[in-house]
């Protein structure tokens, strides 16, 4: 068994002191623990702590005074936390996947528009309609390619920290301990 100092300084453990179970949840949400929204302060602190831990497999340890602990509530809190982390992990994973797929389609359409503009120019149609098509397809193609690549490489990176946090936390082992 680890002593308290080992628990506090182990790089695979996120250790947080709480006065009671309400410290994990939003003060404004009157629902029971099984449905209650998580506190923004708790999530920010957990994100900060998880970011500093390189390990994929983490332990989340809540230190609480032994007189205030209740095993029935702890079971409910653990279930709610796991549910929250897994839901957001899956949701963000789907969002990232859809963003990448959409970006690739936009890039492909942009290349297709540039190929069409090149074909119209190559065929040297002296017709107003084909000239207009070239004028429209060329900038639309360039714009689509660059915007699609921007979405693929930069917009998806903006969501990556949250995705990585929820990926770690979806696998977290949650424990309550006395202090």
DRENTIMAR-821129 format. One record per atom (N, C-alpha, C): residue in three letters; residue number from 1; x, y negated, z. Coordinates in pm, 1 decimal. Example, Ala and Ser with C-alpha at 12.3 -4.5 7.8 and 13.67 -1.06 7.14 Angstrom:
REM DRENTIMAR-821129
[ala 1 [1319.0 569.0 780.0]]
[ala 1 [1230.0 450.0 780.0]]
[ala 1 [1320.0 330.0 780.0]]
[ser 2 [1285.0 225.0 708.0]]
[ser 2 [1367.0 106.0 714.0]]
[ser 2 [1290.0 -3.0 787.0]]
END
This chain:
REM DRENTIMAR-821129
[unk 1 [84.3 118.6 0.0]]
[unk 1 [0.0 0.0 0.0]]
[unk 1 [88.6 -124.6 0.0]]
[unk 2 [49.5 -221.3 -79.5]]
[unk 2 [125.7 -345.9 -88.5]]
[unk 2 [95.3 -435.2 30.8]]
[unk 3 [196.6 -507.3 76.4]]
[unk 3 [168.6 -603.3 181.3]]
[unk 3 [118.4 -733.2 117.0]]
[unk 4 [75.4 -827.6 199.3]]
[unk 4 [12.3 -948.9 146.0]]
[unk 4 [105.5 -1031.3 57.8]]
[unk 5 [233.2 -1038.0 89.8]]
[unk 5 [326.7 -1114.1 6.5]]
[unk 5 [342.2 -1049.6 -130.5]]
[unk 6 [346.4 -917.0 -134.8]]
[unk 6 [358.3 -847.4 -263.8]]
[unk 6 [234.3 -871.9 -348.5]]
[unk 7 [117.8 -878.5 -286.0]]
[unk 7 [-5.9 -905.5 -358.0]]
[unk 7 [-3.1 -1045.5 -417.2]]
[unk 8 [41.8 -1142.3 -340.4]]
[unk 8 [41.9 -1280.7 -386.4]]
[unk 8 [141.2 -1306.4 -498.4]]
[unk 9 [252.6 -1234.8 -501.7]]
[unk 9 [356.7 -1265.9 -597.5]]
[unk 9 [371.6 -1163.7 -709.6]]
[unk 10 [289.8 -1062.5 -714.2]]
[unk 10 [293.8 -963.2 -821.3]]
[unk 10 [244.0 -1028.7 -950.9]]
[unk 11 [319.9 -1011.9 -1059.9]]
[unk 11 [285.6 -1079.1 -1185.9]]
[unk 11 [164.1 -1020.1 -1254.5]]
[unk 12 [115.8 -905.3 -1209.3]]
[unk 12 [-2.6 -846.8 -1272.4]]
[unk 12 [-128.6 -876.1 -1191.6]]
[unk 13 [-115.7 -956.8 -1087.9]]
[unk 13 [-229.8 -983.7 -1001.3]]
[unk 13 [-263.9 -1132.9 -1000.2]]
[unk 14 [-391.4 -1159.5 -1014.4]]
[unk 14 [-443.7 -1294.8 -997.1]]
[unk 14 [-513.2 -1294.6 -862.0]]
[unk 15 [-459.9 -1369.4 -769.7]]
[unk 15 [-513.0 -1369.6 -633.8]]
[unk 15 [-574.9 -1505.2 -604.3]]
[unk 16 [-700.8 -1504.2 -563.3]]
[unk 16 [-773.0 -1627.7 -534.2]]
[unk 16 [-838.1 -1618.9 -397.0]]
[unk 17 [-826.1 -1725.5 -319.2]]
[unk 17 [-895.8 -1735.2 -191.6]]
[unk 17 [-1035.1 -1789.1 -217.9]]
[unk 18 [-1133.7 -1729.0 -155.4]]
[unk 18 [-1269.8 -1783.7 -162.1]]
[unk 18 [-1328.9 -1783.7 -21.5]]
[unk 19 [-1411.6 -1885.5 5.2]]
[unk 19 [-1478.2 -1892.6 135.8]]
[unk 19 [-1593.2 -1792.8 141.8]]
[unk 20 [-1667.0 -1785.3 32.0]]
[unk 20 [-1776.0 -1688.5 22.4]]
[unk 20 [-1800.5 -1659.9 -125.9]]
[unk 21 [-1897.3 -1579.6 -156.0]]
[unk 21 [-1920.9 -1535.0 -293.8]]
[unk 21 [-1967.8 -1648.1 -385.0]]
[unk 22 [-2024.7 -1753.0 -326.6]]
[unk 22 [-2074.6 -1862.9 -408.4]]
[unk 22 [-1961.6 -1939.1 -477.5]]
[unk 23 [-1838.8 -1925.5 -429.5]]
[unk 23 [-1725.0 -1992.7 -492.7]]
[unk 23 [-1697.2 -1943.6 -634.1]]
[unk 24 [-1748.7 -1828.3 -667.8]]
[unk 24 [-1727.2 -1770.8 -801.5]]
[unk 24 [-1834.0 -1818.9 -899.7]]
[unk 25 [-1948.1 -1860.0 -845.2]]
[unk 25 [-2064.0 -1891.4 -928.6]]
[unk 25 [-2099.1 -2039.7 -927.3]]
[unk 26 [-2178.5 -2078.6 -1025.0]]
[unk 26 [-2224.6 -2216.2 -1035.5]]
[unk 26 [-2316.7 -2249.7 -919.0]]
[unk 27 [-2294.9 -2367.4 -861.0]]
[unk 27 [-2379.9 -2413.1 -750.7]]
[unk 27 [-2520.4 -2448.4 -797.2]]
[unk 28 [-2534.6 -2475.7 -925.5]]
[unk 28 [-2661.8 -2522.9 -978.7]]
[unk 28 [-2753.4 -2410.7 -1027.3]]
[unk 29 [-2703.6 -2289.4 -1026.1]]
[unk 29 [-2780.1 -2176.0 -1077.3]]
[unk 29 [-2844.6 -2101.5 -960.7]]
[unk 30 [-2979.6 -2106.1 -950.2]]
[unk 30 [-3046.8 -2043.9 -836.0]]
[unk 30 [-3071.1 -1892.8 -850.6]]
[unk 31 [-3034.1 -1835.6 -964.2]]
[unk 31 [-3061.1 -1693.6 -988.2]]
[unk 31 [-2976.4 -1605.0 -896.4]]
[unk 32 [-3011.9 -1477.0 -887.9]]
[unk 32 [-2931.5 -1384.3 -806.1]]
[unk 32 [-2794.5 -1361.9 -869.4]]
[unk 33 [-2702.0 -1306.9 -791.2]]
[unk 33 [-2564.4 -1286.5 -837.2]]
[unk 33 [-2556.8 -1205.3 -967.0]]
[unk 34 [-2648.6 -1116.2 -988.1]]
[unk 34 [-2644.7 -1029.8 -1106.3]]
[unk 34 [-2668.0 -1106.9 -1236.4]]
[unk 35 [-2723.0 -1229.4 -1226.7]]
[unk 35 [-2752.6 -1308.9 -1346.4]]
[unk 35 [-2693.7 -1449.0 -1341.4]]
[unk 36 [-2637.1 -1484.2 -1232.8]]
[unk 36 [-2588.6 -1619.7 -1207.0]]
[unk 36 [-2472.6 -1657.1 -1300.4]]
[unk 37 [-2469.6 -1782.4 -1343.9]]
[unk 37 [-2360.3 -1832.6 -1427.6]]
[unk 37 [-2234.5 -1849.8 -1343.8]]
[unk 38 [-2120.2 -1826.3 -1406.6]]
[unk 38 [-1993.6 -1841.4 -1335.3]]
[unk 38 [-1956.8 -1989.2 -1322.7]]
[unk 39 [-1885.7 -2020.6 -1217.1]]
[unk 39 [-1841.3 -2157.0 -1190.7]]
[unk 39 [-1734.3 -2198.5 -1290.9]]
[unk 40 [-1745.1 -2319.9 -1340.8]]
[unk 40 [-1643.0 -2373.8 -1431.3]]
[unk 40 [-1507.6 -2380.6 -1360.7]]
[unk 41 [-1508.6 -2416.6 -1233.7]]
[unk 41 [-1382.6 -2423.3 -1157.8]]
[unk 41 [-1317.4 -2285.9 -1148.9]]
[unk 42 [-1398.1 -2184.4 -1122.3]]
[unk 42 [-1344.2 -2048.5 -1115.3]]
[unk 42 [-1285.3 -2007.4 -1250.6]]
[unk 43 [-1359.8 -2033.4 -1360.2]]
[unk 43 [-1311.5 -1994.4 -1492.8]]
[unk 43 [-1183.1 -2068.8 -1530.5]]
[unk 44 [-1176.0 -2197.2 -1498.3]]
[unk 44 [-1053.9 -2273.4 -1527.6]]
[unk 44 [-934.3 -2219.0 -1449.8]]
[unk 45 [-956.3 -2188.2 -1324.5]]
[unk 45 [-848.0 -2134.3 -1242.2]]
[unk 45 [-807.0 -1995.5 -1290.7]]
[unk 46 [-903.5 -1914.1 -1327.4]]
[unk 46 [-872.9 -1780.7 -1378.6]]
[unk 46 [-796.9 -1789.9 -1511.5]]
[unk 47 [-836.9 -1883.5 -1598.5]]
[unk 47 [-765.9 -1901.9 -1726.4]]
[unk 47 [-621.7 -1945.1 -1703.1]]
[unk 48 [-604.6 -2039.8 -1612.0]]
[unk 48 [-470.1 -2086.9 -1581.6]]
[unk 48 [-384.0 -1973.4 -1527.1]]
[unk 49 [-438.8 -1898.3 -1436.2]]
[unk 49 [-363.6 -1789.4 -1374.9]]
[unk 49 [-335.9 -1676.6 -1475.2]]
[unk 50 [-432.0 -1643.5 -1558.5]]
[unk 50 [-413.9 -1535.8 -1657.8]]
[unk 50 [-312.3 -1575.4 -1763.4]]
[unk 51 [-309.6 -1703.0 -1797.9]]
[unk 51 [-215.6 -1752.1 -1898.3]]
[unk 51 [-71.1 -1734.7 -1851.5]]
[unk 52 [-51.0 -1750.4 -1722.2]]
[unk 52 [82.5 -1738.4 -1664.6]]
[unk 52 [125.7 -1592.9 -1647.9]]
[unk 53 [34.0 -1500.5 -1664.7]]
[unk 53 [63.1 -1357.8 -1647.8]]
[unk 53 [72.9 -1291.5 -1784.3]]
[unk 54 [189.1 -1241.3 -1819.7]]
[unk 54 [206.3 -1181.7 -1952.3]]
[unk 54 [143.0 -1043.4 -1965.2]]
[unk 55 [111.1 -981.2 -1852.9]]
[unk 55 [59.8 -844.7 -1856.1]]
[unk 55 [-78.1 -837.7 -1920.2]]
[unk 56 [-100.1 -731.7 -1994.9]]
[unk 56 [-231.4 -708.4 -2052.9]]
[unk 56 [-328.5 -655.8 -1948.1]]
[unk 57 [-280.3 -573.8 -1857.3]]
[unk 57 [-365.4 -514.4 -1754.2]]
[unk 57 [-346.4 -592.7 -1624.5]]
[unk 58 [-449.2 -667.7 -1589.2]]
[unk 58 [-442.2 -752.7 -1470.7]]
[unk 58 [-534.7 -702.7 -1360.9]]
[unk 59 [-506.4 -747.8 -1240.8]]
[unk 59 [-595.8 -726.5 -1127.7]]
[unk 59 [-640.8 -863.3 -1079.9]]
[unk 60 [-768.5 -877.3 -1054.7]]
[unk 60 [-824.5 -999.7 -1000.3]]
[unk 60 [-862.9 -969.1 -855.6]]
[unk 61 [-793.1 -1034.5 -764.1]]
[unk 61 [-813.6 -1007.0 -622.2]]
[unk 61 [-869.6 -1132.4 -555.8]]
[unk 62 [-983.5 -1114.3 -491.8]]
[unk 62 [-1043.8 -1222.1 -415.2]]
[unk 62 [-1013.5 -1197.1 -268.0]]
[unk 63 [-947.9 -1293.0 -205.6]]
[unk 63 [-919.3 -1285.3 -62.7]]
[unk 63 [-1027.9 -1361.8 11.4]]
[unk 64 [-1088.6 -1292.3 108.0]]
[unk 64 [-1202.9 -1348.8 177.3]]
[unk 64 [-1199.5 -1303.8 323.4]]
[unk 65 [-1248.8 -1386.9 411.2]]
[unk 65 [-1251.3 -1351.2 553.1]]
[unk 65 [-1336.6 -1226.2 571.3]]
[unk 66 [-1285.1 -1131.4 649.0]]
[unk 66 [-1350.6 -1001.0 661.2]]
[unk 66 [-1491.5 -1009.7 720.4]]
[unk 67 [-1520.7 -1111.1 799.4]]
[unk 67 [-1654.5 -1125.5 857.8]]
[unk 67 [-1759.4 -1165.7 753.5]]
[unk 68 [-1715.4 -1223.9 643.9]]
[unk 68 [-1809.0 -1270.3 541.1]]
[unk 68 [-1829.1 -1169.9 428.0]]
[unk 69 [-1751.2 -1064.4 426.5]]
[unk 69 [-1758.7 -967.3 316.7]]
[unk 69 [-1877.9 -873.7 332.0]]
[unk 70 [-1938.7 -841.7 216.6]]
[unk 70 [-2048.5 -744.4 211.5]]
[unk 70 [-2029.5 -658.5 87.5]]
[unk 71 [-2019.6 -530.5 106.7]]
[unk 71 [-1989.3 -439.9 -5.2]]
[unk 71 [-2099.8 -437.9 -109.9]]
[unk 72 [-2227.6 -452.2 -70.0]]
[unk 72 [-2335.8 -451.6 -167.7]]
[unk 72 [-2326.9 -572.5 -261.2]]
[unk 73 [-2293.8 -687.5 -206.2]]
[unk 73 [-2278.0 -808.2 -288.5]]
[unk 73 [-2152.8 -796.3 -374.9]]
[unk 74 [-2046.4 -742.3 -321.1]]
[unk 74 [-1921.8 -727.0 -397.5]]
[unk 74 [-1942.7 -638.9 -519.9]]
[unk 75 [-2020.1 -533.5 -505.7]]
[unk 75 [-2049.8 -446.4 -619.4]]
[unk 75 [-2124.5 -524.2 -727.4]]
[unk 76 [-2221.2 -603.4 -685.1]]
[unk 76 [-2299.2 -684.4 -779.2]]
[unk 76 [-2212.0 -790.7 -846.9]]
[unk 77 [-2125.3 -854.8 -769.8]]
[unk 77 [-2036.0 -958.3 -822.7]]
[unk 77 [-1938.4 -897.5 -923.9]]
[unk 78 [-1880.3 -784.5 -891.1]]
[unk 78 [-1788.0 -717.4 -983.8]]
[unk 78 [-1857.6 -685.0 -1115.7]]
[unk 79 [-1977.4 -631.6 -1105.6]]
[unk 79 [-2053.7 -595.9 -1225.6]]
[unk 79 [-2082.3 -720.3 -1309.7]]
[unk 80 [-2121.2 -829.6 -1243.4]]
[unk 80 [-2152.5 -954.5 -1314.9]]
[unk 80 [-2027.8 -1011.7 -1381.8]]
[unk 81 [-1915.2 -1009.6 -1313.9]]
[unk 81 [-1790.8 -1060.6 -1371.1]]
[unk 81 [-1749.6 -978.4 -1492.8]]
[unk 82 [-1753.2 -846.9 -1480.6]]
[unk 82 [-1716.9 -760.5 -1593.2]]
[unk 82 [-1810.0 -785.0 -1711.2]]
[unk 83 [-1938.8 -798.2 -1682.2]]
[unk 83 [-2038.6 -824.4 -1786.4]]
[unk 83 [-2007.6 -956.3 -1858.3]]
[unk 84 [-1977.9 -1059.4 -1782.2]]
[unk 84 [-1946.4 -1190.8 -1839.2]]
[unk 84 [-1821.1 -1184.3 -1927.0]]
[unk 85 [-1714.5 -1126.2 -1875.0]]
[unk 85 [-1588.4 -1120.2 -1948.9]]
[unk 85 [-1602.1 -1037.2 -2076.5]]
[unk 86 [-1668.9 -925.2 -2067.7]]
[unk 86 [-1685.1 -839.0 -2185.6]]
[unk 86 [-1771.7 -907.2 -2291.9]]
[unk 87 [-1879.7 -971.1 -2247.7]]
[unk 87 [-1969.1 -1040.7 -2341.8]]
[unk 87 [-1893.5 -1148.2 -2419.3]]
[unk 88 [-1816.7 -1228.7 -2348.2]]
[unk 88 [-1744.0 -1337.0 -2414.8]]
[unk 88 [-1629.7 -1284.1 -2501.5]]
[unk 89 [-1567.1 -1176.9 -2459.1]]
[unk 89 [-1462.2 -1113.9 -2539.9]]
[unk 89 [-1520.4 -1065.8 -2673.1]]
[unk 90 [-1632.7 -996.7 -2667.5]]
[unk 90 [-1695.3 -945.6 -2789.5]]
[unk 90 [-1748.7 -1059.1 -2877.6]]
[unk 91 [-1809.3 -1158.7 -2814.8]]
[unk 91 [-1864.0 -1272.6 -2889.8]]
[unk 91 [-1752.4 -1348.6 -2962.4]]
[unk 92 [-1645.6 -1380.7 -2890.8]]
[unk 92 [-1534.6 -1453.0 -2953.0]]
[unk 92 [-1465.7 -1368.1 -3059.4]]
[unk 93 [-1455.3 -1238.3 -3036.3]]
[unk 93 [-1397.6 -1148.8 -3137.0]]
[unk 93 [-1479.6 -1150.3 -3265.1]]
[unk 94 [-1611.6 -1146.7 -3251.1]]
[unk 94 [-1698.7 -1153.1 -3368.9]]
[unk 94 [-1689.2 -1288.0 -3438.8]]
[unk 95 [-1682.9 -1395.6 -3361.4]]
[unk 95 [-1669.2 -1529.3 -3420.0]]
[unk 95 [-1538.9 -1541.4 -3499.1]]
[unk 96 [-1429.9 -1491.3 -3442.1]]
[unk 96 [-1300.8 -1496.8 -3512.0]]
[unk 96 [-1304.1 -1413.2 -3640.2]]
[unk 97 [-1363.3 -1296.6 -3632.5]]
[unk 97 [-1373.2 -1209.9 -3750.0]]
[unk 97 [-1455.5 -1277.4 -3859.4]]
[unk 98 [-1569.9 -1333.8 -3822.1]]
[unk 98 [-1655.4 -1402.1 -3919.4]]
[unk 98 [-1585.8 -1524.7 -3978.1]]
[unk 99 [-1514.4 -1598.4 -3895.4]]
[unk 99 [-1441.7 -1715.3 -3942.7]]
[unk 99 [-1335.7 -1675.3 -4045.2]]
[unk 100 [-1264.1 -1567.9 -4017.5]]
[unk 100 [-1161.4 -1521.4 -4110.7]]
[unk 100 [-1222.7 -1471.1 -4240.7]]
[unk 101 [-1332.3 -1396.9 -4230.0]]
[unk 101 [-1398.4 -1347.2 -4351.0]]
[unk 101 [-1451.7 -1462.6 -4435.4]]
[unk 102 [-1516.2 -1558.1 -4370.9]]
[unk 102 [-1570.8 -1675.1 -4440.6]]
[unk 102 [-1457.3 -1754.7 -4506.9]]
[unk 103 [-1347.8 -1770.5 -4435.7]]
[unk 103 [-1232.8 -1844.1 -4489.5]]
[unk 103 [-1176.3 -1775.3 -4612.7]]
[unk 104 [-1165.7 -1643.4 -4607.3]]
[unk 104 [-1112.7 -1568.9 -4722.8]]
[unk 104 [-1205.4 -1581.0 -4843.8]]
[unk 105 [-1335.6 -1581.4 -4820.5]]
[unk 105 [-1432.2 -1598.5 -4929.6]]
[unk 105 [-1417.2 -1736.7 -4991.2]]
[unk 106 [-1402.4 -1837.5 -4907.2]]
[unk 106 [-1386.5 -1974.8 -4956.7]]
[unk 106 [-1258.2 -1987.7 -5038.2]]
[unk 107 [-1150.0 -1927.2 -4991.2]]
[unk 107 [-1023.0 -1929.8 -5064.9]]
[unk 107 [-1040.9 -1859.7 -5199.7]]
[unk 108 [-1107.0 -1745.2 -5200.0]]
[unk 108 [-1130.1 -1671.3 -5324.1]]
[unk 108 [-1214.0 -1753.9 -5421.6]]
[unk 109 [-1319.8 -1815.8 -5374.2]]
[unk 109 [-1405.0 -1899.8 -5460.5]]
[unk 109 [-1323.7 -2017.5 -5514.6]]
[unk 110 [-1237.5 -2074.8 -5431.8]]
[unk 110 [-1152.1 -2185.0 -5477.5]]
[unk 110 [-1059.7 -2141.6 -5589.8]]
[unk 111 [-996.4 -2024.3 -5572.7]]
[unk 111 [-911.5 -1972.6 -5680.2]]
[unk 111 [-993.0 -1945.7 -5805.9]]
[unk 112 [-1111.5 -1892.9 -5787.7]]
[unk 112 [-1199.3 -1865.6 -5902.1]]
[unk 112 [-1234.6 -1995.7 -5975.4]]
[unk 113 [-1264.8 -2100.3 -5901.8]]
[unk 113 [-1294.5 -2230.0 -5963.5]]
[unk 113 [-1173.5 -2285.1 -6038.8]]
[unk 114 [-1053.8 -2267.5 -5983.2]]
[unk 114 [-933.2 -2314.9 -6052.7]]
[unk 114 [-908.2 -2233.3 -6179.2]]
[unk 115 [-934.5 -2103.6 -6173.2]]
[unk 115 [-919.3 -2019.8 -6293.2]]
[unk 115 [-1018.9 -2064.1 -6399.8]]
[unk 116 [-1140.9 -2093.1 -6360.3]]
[unk 116 [-1241.2 -2140.7 -6457.0]]
[unk 116 [-1199.7 -2275.2 -6517.0]]
[unk 117 [-1149.0 -2364.3 -6434.6]]
[unk 117 [-1102.1 -2494.0 -6485.3]]
[unk 117 [-987.4 -2473.6 -6583.3]]
[unk 118 [-897.8 -2382.1 -6553.4]]
[unk 118 [-785.7 -2352.7 -6642.9]]
[unk 118 [-835.7 -2291.7 -6773.2]]
[unk 119 [-932.0 -2201.9 -6764.9]]
[unk 119 [-987.3 -2137.3 -6884.6]]
[unk 119 [-1053.0 -2240.6 -6976.2]]
[unk 120 [-1131.5 -2331.4 -6917.0]]
[unk 120 [-1197.4 -2434.8 -6997.3]]
[unk 120 [-1092.6 -2523.0 -7065.2]]
[unk 121 [-986.0 -2556.8 -6993.3]]
[unk 121 [-878.8 -2638.8 -7051.0]]
[unk 121 [-805.3 -2561.4 -7160.0]]
[unk 122 [-778.4 -2435.3 -7135.2]]
[unk 122 [-705.2 -2350.8 -7230.9]]
[unk 122 [-783.0 -2334.8 -7360.9]]
[unk 123 [-912.3 -2315.6 -7348.7]]
[unk 123 [-995.6 -2295.3 -7468.0]]
[unk 123 [-1012.7 -2425.0 -7547.0]]
[unk 124 [-979.8 -2535.6 -7488.1]]
[unk 124 [-985.1 -2666.7 -7553.4]]
[unk 124 [-1120.8 -2694.1 -7616.4]]
[unk 125 [-1222.6 -2673.5 -7532.6]]
[unk 125 [-1356.5 -2707.8 -7579.9]]
[unk 125 [-1366.5 -2859.8 -7585.2]]
[unk 126 [-1412.0 -2913.5 -7696.0]]
[unk 126 [-1424.5 -3058.3 -7711.7]]
[unk 126 [-1564.6 -3104.5 -7677.3]]
[unk 127 [-1632.3 -3025.3 -7606.6]]
[unk 127 [-1770.2 -3050.0 -7570.2]]
[unk 127 [-1774.0 -3124.4 -7436.8]]
[unk 128 [-1865.7 -3219.5 -7422.8]]
[unk 128 [-1879.4 -3296.8 -7300.3]]
[unk 128 [-1903.7 -3207.3 -7178.4]]
[unk 129 [-1987.9 -3107.4 -7191.6]]
[unk 129 [-2023.1 -3019.3 -7079.9]]
[unk 129 [-1898.8 -2946.5 -7028.5]]
[unk 130 [-1815.5 -2896.2 -7118.3]]
[unk 130 [-1695.9 -2823.9 -7075.1]]
[unk 130 [-1592.5 -2918.7 -7013.6]]
[unk 131 [-1585.2 -3037.8 -7067.8]]
[unk 131 [-1495.6 -3137.2 -7010.4]]
[unk 131 [-1540.4 -3170.7 -6867.5]]
[unk 132 [-1671.8 -3188.2 -6850.6]]
[unk 132 [-1728.2 -3216.4 -6718.8]]
[unk 132 [-1703.4 -3099.6 -6622.8]]
[unk 133 [-1720.1 -2976.6 -6672.1]]
[unk 133 [-1695.1 -2859.5 -6587.8]]
[unk 133 [-1550.5 -2857.5 -6538.7]]
[unk 134 [-1456.3 -2888.4 -6626.1]]
[unk 134 [-1315.7 -2890.8 -6586.5]]
[unk 134 [-1291.3 -2997.0 -6479.7]]
[unk 135 [-1352.0 -3113.6 -6499.1]]
[unk 135 [-1337.4 -3224.2 -6403.8]]
[unk 135 [-1395.9 -3184.7 -6267.5]]
[unk 136 [-1503.1 -3108.2 -6265.8]]
[unk 136 [-1566.6 -3066.9 -6140.0]]
[unk 136 [-1493.1 -2946.9 -6078.4]]
[unk 137 [-1461.8 -2845.0 -6159.8]]
[unk 137 [-1402.7 -2722.1 -6107.9]]
[unk 137 [-1262.8 -2741.1 -6049.2]]
[unk 138 [-1183.3 -2824.2 -6112.0]]
[unk 138 [-1044.2 -2836.9 -6067.5]]
[unk 138 [-1031.9 -2890.7 -5925.0]]
[unk 139 [-1088.5 -3008.9 -5895.1]]
[unk 139 [-1076.3 -3056.4 -5756.0]]
[unk 139 [-1154.5 -2969.7 -5656.7]]
[unk 140 [-1268.2 -2915.0 -5701.6]]
[unk 140 [-1345.8 -2828.2 -5612.0]]
[unk 140 [-1264.4 -2703.7 -5577.3]]
[unk 141 [-1192.8 -2650.6 -5674.6]]
[unk 141 [-1108.7 -2533.7 -5650.3]]
[unk 141 [-997.4 -2564.9 -5551.5]]
[unk 142 [-926.0 -2674.9 -5574.9]]
[unk 142 [-817.5 -2712.0 -5483.8]]
[unk 142 [-869.9 -2735.9 -5342.1]]
[unk 143 [-979.5 -2810.5 -5334.9]]
[unk 143 [-1037.3 -2840.0 -5203.5]]
[unk 143 [-1076.4 -2710.5 -5132.0]]
[unk 144 [-1143.0 -2620.5 -5201.9]]
[unk 144 [-1187.3 -2494.1 -5141.3]]
[unk 144 [-1069.2 -2411.0 -5092.0]]
[unk 145 [-965.0 -2402.7 -5172.8]]
[unk 145 [-847.9 -2324.9 -5132.9]]
[unk 145 [-785.1 -2383.8 -5007.0]]
[unk 146 [-760.1 -2513.8 -5006.6]]
[unk 146 [-693.1 -2575.2 -4892.2]]
[unk 146 [-781.1 -2573.0 -4768.1]]
[unk 147 [-910.2 -2599.0 -4785.1]]
[unk 147 [-999.3 -2598.0 -4669.1]]
[unk 147 [-1013.3 -2456.0 -4614.0]]
[unk 148 [-1026.1 -2358.3 -4700.2]]
[unk 148 [-1034.5 -2219.0 -4656.0]]
[unk 148 [-909.4 -2175.5 -4581.6]]
[unk 149 [-792.4 -2214.3 -4632.8]]
[unk 149 [-666.6 -2180.6 -4565.1]]
[unk 149 [-655.2 -2253.1 -4430.6]]
[unk 150 [-703.1 -2377.4 -4426.2]]
[unk 150 [-703.4 -2452.2 -4300.7]]
[unk 150 [-790.5 -2380.6 -4197.3]]
[unk 151 [-907.2 -2336.9 -4238.7]]
[unk 151 [-996.2 -2263.4 -4148.6]]
[unk 151 [-930.8 -2134.1 -4101.0]]
[unk 152 [-865.8 -2064.8 -4193.5]]
[unk 152 [-804.8 -1935.8 -4163.9]]
[unk 152 [-690.5 -1948.7 -4063.4]]
[unk 153 [-604.6 -2048.3 -4084.6]]
[unk 153 [-484.3 -2058.1 -4001.6]]
[unk 153 [-495.5 -2151.8 -3882.4]]
[unk 154 [-577.0 -2256.7 -3891.4]]
[unk 154 [-579.6 -2354.2 -3783.1]]
[unk 154 [-705.2 -2348.0 -3697.7]]
[unk 155 [-820.6 -2337.2 -3759.9]]
[unk 155 [-944.6 -2331.8 -3680.5]]
[unk 155 [-951.7 -2203.9 -3598.6]]
[unk 156 [-904.3 -2094.7 -3654.9]]
[unk 156 [-907.2 -1969.1 -3578.8]]
[unk 156 [-809.2 -1975.1 -3461.9]]
[unk 157 [-700.3 -2048.5 -3476.6]]
[unk 157 [-603.1 -2061.0 -3366.7]]
[unk 157 [-660.1 -2138.9 -3249.2]]
[unk 158 [-755.5 -2227.3 -3275.7]]
[unk 158 [-815.9 -2304.1 -3167.1]]
[unk 158 [-896.5 -2213.4 -3073.5]]
[unk 159 [-952.8 -2105.6 -3127.9]]
[unk 159 [-1032.0 -2013.2 -3047.0]]
[unk 159 [-947.5 -1902.2 -2985.2]]
[unk 160 [-826.3 -1889.0 -3030.5]]
[unk 160 [-741.8 -1778.7 -2987.6]]
[unk 160 [-711.0 -1776.2 -2837.4]]
[unk 161 [-680.6 -1889.2 -2771.3]]
[unk 161 [-653.5 -1883.0 -2627.0]]
[unk 161 [-771.3 -1828.0 -2546.4]]
[unk 162 [-892.4 -1871.9 -2578.8]]
[unk 162 [-1009.4 -1819.5 -2508.2]]
[unk 162 [-1027.6 -1671.2 -2537.1]]
[unk 163 [-1007.4 -1632.3 -2661.5]]
[unk 163 [-1019.7 -1491.0 -2698.0]]
[unk 163 [-918.7 -1406.8 -2620.8]]
[unk 164 [-795.6 -1452.2 -2612.9]]
[unk 164 [-691.8 -1376.9 -2541.2]]
[unk 164 [-723.2 -1368.8 -2391.6]]
[unk 165 [-776.0 -1478.5 -2335.8]]
[unk 165 [-814.6 -1477.6 -2194.8]]
[unk 165 [-923.3 -1373.0 -2170.3]]
[unk 166 [-1028.9 -1376.8 -2250.4]]
[unk 166 [-1139.0 -1283.1 -2229.4]]
[unk 166 [-1099.1 -1139.8 -2262.4]]
[unk 167 [-1004.1 -1122.6 -2352.3]]
[unk 167 [-953.8 -988.7 -2381.4]]
[unk 167 [-885.2 -930.7 -2257.8]]
[unk 168 [-800.9 -1012.4 -2192.8]]
[unk 168 [-735.1 -968.2 -2069.8]]
[unk 168 [-837.7 -941.3 -1959.7]]
[unk 169 [-930.4 -1034.2 -1945.1]]
[unk 169 [-1024.7 -1026.0 -1834.3]]
[unk 169 [-1129.5 -916.0 -1855.0]]
[unk 170 [-1154.5 -876.7 -1978.0]]
[unk 170 [-1249.9 -768.0 -2002.6]]
[unk 170 [-1198.5 -636.6 -1945.3]]
[unk 171 [-1066.8 -625.9 -1929.5]]
[unk 171 [-1005.7 -503.8 -1876.7]]
[unk 171 [-960.2 -519.0 -1731.5]]
[unk 172 [-988.6 -632.8 -1670.4]]
[unk 172 [-937.4 -662.2 -1537.2]]
[unk 172 [-998.9 -569.2 -1431.1]]
[unk 173 [-917.3 -535.5 -1334.5]]
[unk 173 [-962.5 -458.5 -1219.4]]
[unk 173 [-991.9 -559.5 -1108.4]]
[unk 174 [-1114.6 -562.6 -1060.1]]
[unk 174 [-1156.9 -663.4 -962.2]]
[unk 174 [-1162.4 -601.1 -823.5]]
[unk 175 [-1100.0 -669.2 -727.8]]
[unk 175 [-1097.3 -620.6 -589.8]]
[unk 175 [-1125.7 -735.6 -493.5]]
[unk 176 [-1183.8 -700.4 -381.7]]
[unk 176 [-1202.2 -794.4 -272.4]]
[unk 176 [-1118.1 -742.1 -155.7]]
[unk 177 [-1047.0 -834.9 -91.5]]
[unk 177 [-961.9 -796.5 21.1]]
[unk 177 [-978.4 -896.9 134.0]]
[unk 178 [-947.1 -852.0 253.4]]
[unk 178 [-951.6 -939.7 371.0]]
[unk 178 [-826.4 -1026.8 375.2]]
[unk 179 [-844.2 -1146.5 430.3]]
[unk 179 [-725.3 -1226.9 462.2]]
[unk 179 [-720.0 -1255.6 607.9]]
END
